[in-house]
Amino acid sequence: MNEHFRKLIESLEPKFQNLINMKPVKYKALPRPLPTKCAVYLFSEDNGHLYVGRTKKLRQRLRGHCIPSSTHFSASFAFRIARQETGRLKATYTAKGSRQSLVNDPVFRQAFETAKKRVASMDIRYVEEVDQTNQALLEIYAATVLKTPYNDFDTH
């Protein structure tokens, strides 16, 4: 294995431990100011880890996941929950079944709104990671180890 890459991989476990051992907070109780901007974050519910993400602007990204006015672009985790809840799992690249057509459908829209409220009430953990390569690797590592059901590394 390439030595540089091996060192990157070996650096993941301590950051991962910091992430999962952080005392969780709720979106409405995020500290001001946040101790970090660049981070990998984890949403959990009832002791189950559900979704790992990464960002350069933590507060703004969490806001996108959690506020009622968020769109399918910014509330991607809630959108995935709504897909699961409605059984509309496959993405399409035509007008019928597109993200916008799903949001316009009353049944899906209600599921999406409910999912955003659910995400806003979840436990949130985060760990600082400023290096974008390390962020990407840590996101994949955490999602793989925790078997988060809403992470998807498929190409679209």
GIKA-V89491 format. One record per backbone hydrogen bond with DSSP energy under -0.5 kcal/mol. CO is the residue of the C=O (numbers start at 0). NH is the residue of the N-H. E is the energy in kcal/mol with one decimal. If there is no record, write none. Layout:
CO;NH;E, CO;NH;E
This chain:
1;5;-2.5, 2;6;-2.2, 3;7;-1.9, 4;8;-2.5, 5;9;-2.5, 6;10;-1.3, 8;11;-1.4, 8;12;-0.5, 10;14;-0.9, 11;15;-2.8, 12;16;-2.7, 13;17;-2.1, 14;18;-2.3, 15;19;-2.6, 16;20;-2.0, 17;21;-0.7, 18;21;-0.9, 24;123;-2.7, 25;28;-1.4, 26;29;-1.5, 36;38;-0.5, 36;57;-1.7, 37;128;-1.8, 38;54;-2.4, 39;126;-2.2, 40;52;-2.3, 41;124;-2.0, 42;49;-2.6, 42;50;-1.5, 43;122;-2.3, 44;47;-2.1, 47;44;-2.8, 49;149;-2.0, 50;42;-2.8, 52;40;-2.4, 54;38;-2.1, 56;60;-2.5, 57;61;-2.8, 58;62;-2.3, 59;63;-2.0, 60;64;-1.5, 61;65;-1.6, 62;66;-2.5, 66;69;-1.7, 70;74;-2.7, 74;78;-2.3, 75;79;-2.0, 76;80;-2.1, 77;81;-2.7, 78;82;-2.2, 79;83;-2.2, 80;84;-2.9, 81;85;-2.1, 82;86;-1.0, 82;87;-1.4, 83;86;-0.6, 86;88;-1.2, 94;96;-0.5, 94;97;-1.4, 96;91;-0.6, 97;101;-2.3, 98;102;-2.4, 99;103;-1.8, 100;104;-0.9, 101;104;-0.9, 104;108;-3.2, 105;109;-2.0, 106;110;-1.8, 107;111;-2.7, 108;112;-2.5, 109;113;-2.5, 110;114;-2.3, 111;115;-2.2, 112;116;-1.7, 113;117;-2.2, 114;118;-2.8, 115;119;-2.1, 116;120;-1.0, 117;120;-0.8, 118;121;-1.5, 119;26;-0.7, 122;43;-2.4, 123;24;-2.3, 124;41;-2.7, 126;39;-2.2, 130;134;-2.5, 131;135;-2.3, 132;136;-2.4, 133;137;-2.8, 134;138;-2.7, 135;139;-2.1, 136;140;-2.8, 137;141;-3.1, 138;142;-2.4, 139;143;-2.2, 140;144;-3.0, 141;145;-2.8, 142;146;-0.7, 142;147;-1.4, 147;150;-1.1
